[in-house]
Structure formats: C-alpha cells, structure tokens
Amino acid sequence: AYLNTGIVLMNQGRLDEAKRTFVTCADIPDENLKDPHAHKSSVTSCLYNLGKLLHEQGHQE
C-alpha cells in the first residue's frame, strides 16, 4: 500500500509526502510477516522510487 501511495503522491506533485511515504515503507520491519519476500520486494521498489524522486530533484547524494 505504501508503494502505490508514494507513486500516486509523486505523480500528483506532492513530493514531500511521497518522500515520507517511501521512507516509511522502507522502515517497516519484516519480522512476523506472512510473506517476507514480497515485503522485501516492496521495500526495494520504495527505495528505487525514492532514489528516482531525489535524482529528479537534483539530489546526487
């Protein structure tokens, strides 16, 4: 849910909210989840989109 929300926010130009959403997604622990593999895939996608957003804003670090 966080991944899709972040993408929608990014597409709407609500970049600060999108950043917070992607960071929140990446910070969710994977303990006691039904499908930790799917969670790790989601976290990877959140981090990718966060990096893409930061790159588009000119952040190179």
C-alpha positions in Angstrom: 0.0 0.0 0.0 2.8 2.4 0.8 4.5 1.8 -2.6 1.4 2.7 -4.6 0.5 5.6 -2.3 4.0 7.0 -2.8 3.8 6.7 -6.6 0.4 8.4 -6.7 1.7 11.2 -4.5 4.8 11.6 -6.7 2.6 11.7 -9.8 0.4 14.4 -8.2 3.5 16.5 -7.4 3.2 16.1 -3.7 6.8 15.3 -3.4 7.4 15.8 0.3 4.6 13.5 1.1 5.8 10.9 -1.4 9.3 11.0 0.2 7.9 10.4 3.7 5.7 7.6 2.3 8.7 5.8 0.6 10.8 6.2 3.8 8.0 4.8 6.0 7.7 1.9 3.6 11.4 1.1 3.8 11.4 1.3 7.6 8.7 -1.3 8.2 10.4 -4.4 9.8 10.0 -7.7 8.0 9.6 -9.8 11.2 6.4 -11.9 11.6 5.1 -11.2 8.2 3.2 -13.8 6.1 5.3 -13.1 3.1 8.7 -11.5 3.9 9.9 -12.0 0.3 7.1 -9.8 -1.0 7.8 -7.2 1.7 11.5 -7.1 0.7 10.5 -6.6 -2.9 8.2 -3.8 -1.9 10.9 -2.2 0.1 13.3 -2.4 -2.8 10.7 -0.7 -5.1 10.1 2.0 -2.5 13.8 2.8 -2.2 14.1 2.8 -6.0 11.3 5.3 -6.3 12.7 7.4 -3.5 16.1 7.5 -5.3 14.3 8.4 -8.6 12.4 11.2 -6.9 15.6 12.6 -5.3 17.5 12.3 -8.5 14.8 14.2 -10.4 15.0 16.9 -7.8 18.8 17.2 -8.4 20.0 15.4 -5.2 23.1 13.5 -6.1 24.0 12.1 -2.7 
